[in-house]
Amino acid sequence: MKKWLPIAIIVVLVIVVWQVTAGFNNTAVTKEENAKLAWSNVESSYQRRNDLIGNLVKTVEGAADFERGTLKEVIEARSKATSVNVDAENLSAAQIEQFQQAQQGVTSALSRLLVTVERYPELKANQNFLQLQSQLEGTENRINVARDRYNAAVTDFNTYIRTFPNTLFAGLFGFDKMERFQADAGAENAPDVEFDF
């Protein structure tokens, strides 16, 4: 009977270690996939904005005397933003930065477009334009919510893999800290608002 005791202890230890590591791995995979899904939702929200911008540009183009340079900037920024591809499987700070810069270009061009529209009362009264403008405002809110949810999912994942004893297993199973979505540089400063009367 004493001969079997060391073997039984080893078998029990192997089962316990297997359960602990499998439990860690499965939970980490789930949390990582949730963070990747949240990133996909960020991209989806930005895609919705880009789709709406196309319709907005077509509506604005209908105003024959509208400033073409402003429209061109919006179209070019939208094109650049849609050409930036981010691989959710290999999400890095550099990829997020590149994506964010392209989206910031769209935001800036769109802001200039909406300010320029103020000079065109017939366009401001256009029902299609008003509806698209309202949808864009709602989409901007969705983008913010999606970014917040992404950051929450990344925080959950990062906290899980960085707490003891999980940190011991994270490297063993190839889990690395994920990057959060950061605010644009200078976002902490209030924007200058100028009115031309």
C-alpha positions as a printed NumPy array, in Angstrom:
array([[  0.   ,   0.   ,   0.   ],
       [  2.867,   2.361,   0.795],
       [  4.285,   1.792,  -2.686],
       [  1.166,   3.261,  -4.272],
       [  0.993,   6.333,  -2.026],
       [  3.721,   8.346,  -3.881],
       [  2.154,   7.455,  -7.231],
       [ -1.29 ,   8.48 ,  -5.971],
       [  0.111,  11.792,  -4.686],
       [  1.791,  12.457,  -8.035],
       [ -1.414,  11.645,  -9.93 ],
       [ -3.438,  13.959,  -7.659],
       [ -0.847,  16.745,  -8.087],
       [ -0.894,  16.356, -11.869],
       [ -4.687,  16.555, -11.905],
       [ -4.682,  19.653,  -9.663],
       [ -2.005,  21.405, -11.758],
       [ -3.861,  20.511, -14.946],
       [ -7.136,  21.879, -13.546],
       [ -5.508,  25.121, -12.396],
       [ -3.663,  25.757, -15.677],
       [ -6.643,  24.758, -17.824],
       [ -8.892,  27.018, -15.755],
       [ -6.471,  29.926, -16.154],
       [ -6.062,  29.35 , -19.881],
       [ -9.787,  29.056, -20.576],
       [-10.628,  32.184, -18.586],
       [ -7.788,  34.168, -20.185],
       [ -8.903,  33.091, -23.671],
       [-12.472,  34.152, -22.897],
       [-11.396,  37.554, -21.582],
       [ -9.033,  38.119, -24.513],
       [-11.754,  37.235, -27.007],
       [-14.158,  39.621, -25.255],
       [-11.585,  42.405, -25.628],
       [-11.125,  41.573, -29.325],
       [-14.899,  41.627, -29.794],
       [-15.023,  45.015, -28.105],
       [-12.354,  46.263, -30.537],
       [-14.433,  44.984, -33.446],
       [-17.346,  46.998, -32.08 ],
       [-15.135,  50.108, -32.049],
       [-14.288,  49.521, -35.697],
       [-17.936,  48.86 , -36.498],
       [-18.955,  52.187, -34.957],
       [-16.339,  54.023, -36.988],
       [-17.502,  52.177, -40.107],
       [-21.052,  53.384, -39.465],
       [-19.731,  56.934, -39.28 ],
       [-17.836,  56.5  , -42.548],
       [-20.956,  55.141, -44.223],
       [-23.004,  58.108, -43.011],
       [-20.344,  60.543, -44.216],
       [-20.783,  59.241, -47.76 ],
       [-24.479,  60.057, -47.623],
       [-23.786,  63.42 , -46.002],
       [-21.328,  64.356, -48.742],
       [-23.855,  63.443, -51.44 ],
       [-26.483,  65.601, -49.744],
       [-24.092,  68.535, -49.416],
       [-22.957,  68.157, -53.024],
       [-26.532,  68.921, -53.985],
       [-25.961,  72.501, -52.86 ],
       [-24.404,  73.714, -56.101],
       [-22.466,  76.623, -54.639],
       [-21.079,  74.72 , -51.653],
       [-17.328,  74.924, -51.104],
       [-15.763,  72.024, -52.994],
       [-12.464,  72.137, -51.069],
       [-14.213,  71.294, -47.811],
       [-15.996,  68.346, -49.403],
       [-12.738,  67.125, -50.916],
       [-11.073,  67.147, -47.48 ],
       [-13.895,  65.066, -46.009],
       [-13.802,  62.574, -48.873],
       [-10.001,  62.199, -48.657],
       [-10.021,  61.812, -44.857],
       [-12.77 ,  59.179, -45.093],
       [-10.811,  57.311, -47.764],
       [ -7.652,  57.344, -45.643],
       [ -9.536,  56.171, -42.544],
       [-11.142,  53.251, -44.342],
       [ -7.768,  52.135, -45.701],
       [ -6.273,  51.63 , -42.222],
       [ -6.662,  47.977, -41.243],
       [ -6.075,  46.777, -37.693],
       [ -5.615,  43.088, -36.937],
       [ -7.473,  42.318, -33.706],
       [ -5.336,  39.184, -33.27 ],
       [ -2.151,  41.279, -33.055],
       [ -3.434,  44.537, -31.628],
       [ -0.516,  46.811, -30.793],
       [ -0.134,  50.361, -29.55 ],
       [  1.254,  51.372, -32.963],
       [ -1.764,  49.934, -34.806],
       [ -4.197,  51.649, -32.465],
       [ -2.278,  54.925, -32.877],
       [ -2.375,  54.663, -36.682],
       [ -6.092,  53.879, -36.604],
       [ -6.757,  56.728, -34.205],
       [ -4.812,  59.246, -36.328],
       [ -6.795,  58.31 , -39.425],
       [-10.061,  58.658, -37.523],
       [ -8.938,  62.009, -36.113],
       [ -8.48 ,  63.205, -39.694],
       [-12.1  ,  62.295, -40.406],
       [-13.266,  64.03 , -37.24 ],
       [-11.4  ,  67.233, -38.137],
       [-12.601,  67.299, -41.736],
       [-16.154,  66.555, -40.654],
       [-16.045,  69.336, -38.073],
       [-14.878,  71.803, -40.733],
       [-17.683,  70.633, -43.019],
       [-20.335,  71.148, -40.357],
       [-18.985,  74.607, -39.492],
       [-18.944,  75.575, -43.174],
       [-22.549,  74.419, -43.556],
       [-23.591,  77.213, -41.188],
       [-23.098,  79.648, -44.098],
       [-25.686,  77.851, -46.225],
       [-29.22 ,  78.324, -44.846],
       [-30.838,  76.271, -47.633],
       [-28.606,  73.324, -46.727],
       [-29.281,  73.706, -43.018],
       [-32.993,  73.497, -43.801],
       [-32.592,  70.373, -45.964],
       [-34.383,  67.508, -44.211],
       [-31.935,  64.87 , -45.459],
       [-29.004,  66.892, -44.184],
       [-30.628,  67.424, -40.782],
       [-31.391,  63.728, -40.464],
       [-27.837,  62.72 , -41.437],
       [-26.384,  65.281, -39.041],
       [-28.515,  63.838, -36.238],
       [-27.41 ,  60.291, -37.122],
       [-23.765,  61.382, -37.089],
       [-24.187,  62.868, -33.628],
       [-25.69 ,  59.591, -32.424],
       [-22.873,  57.651, -34.07 ],
       [-20.254,  59.785, -32.324],
       [-21.909,  58.775, -29.035],
       [-21.833,  55.116, -30.101],
       [-18.143,  55.422, -30.923],
       [-17.447,  56.772, -27.453],
       [-19.437,  53.977, -25.806],
       [-17.662,  51.346, -27.944],
       [-14.236,  52.748, -27.019],
       [-15.185,  52.757, -23.333],
       [-16.386,  49.148, -23.53 ],
       [-13.184,  48.14 , -25.312],
       [-11.082,  49.753, -22.595],
       [-13.16 ,  48.011, -19.913],
       [-12.677,  44.618, -21.602],
       [ -8.926,  45.23 , -21.977],
       [ -8.695,  46.27 , -18.324],
       [-10.507,  43.09 , -17.28 ],
       [ -8.145,  40.94 , -19.378],
       [ -4.977,  42.789, -18.308],
       [ -5.948,  42.636, -14.64 ],
       [ -6.634,  38.926, -14.908],
       [ -3.298,  38.016, -16.505],
       [ -1.251,  40.363, -14.312],
       [ -2.552,  39.269, -10.888],
       [ -0.791,  36.571,  -8.907],
       [ -0.678,  33.616,  -9.518],
       [ -2.076,  34.16 , -13.028],
       [  0.97 ,  36.17 , -14.002],
       [  2.996,  32.958, -13.696],
       [  0.841,  31.248, -16.295],
       [  0.336,  34.224, -18.644],
       [  3.825,  34.036, -20.12 ],
       [  3.705,  30.254, -20.224],
       [  0.54 ,  30.329, -22.354],
       [  1.552,  33.369, -24.436],
       [ -0.85 ,  35.957, -23.066],
       [  0.462,  39.51 , -23.333],
       [ -0.969,  42.737, -22.008],
       [ -3.339,  44.42 , -24.489],
       [ -3.284,  48.13 , -25.322],
       [ -6.115,  50.47 , -24.419],
       [ -7.624,  53.066, -26.712],
       [ -6.038,  56.399, -25.732],
       [ -7.398,  59.911, -26.062],
       [ -5.969,  62.009, -28.875],
       [ -2.969,  64.152, -27.991],
       [ -4.2  ,  67.463, -26.629],
       [ -7.691,  66.145, -25.913],
       [ -7.314,  67.238, -22.301],
       [ -7.344,  70.882, -23.47 ],
       [-10.611,  72.669, -24.166],
       [-10.952,  73.517, -27.879],
       [-10.814,  77.115, -29.048],
       [-14.177,  78.181, -30.378],
       [-14.338,  81.128, -32.75 ],
       [-17.449,  82.593, -34.27 ],
       [-17.309,  84.615, -37.482],
       [-20.064,  87.2  , -37.56 ]])
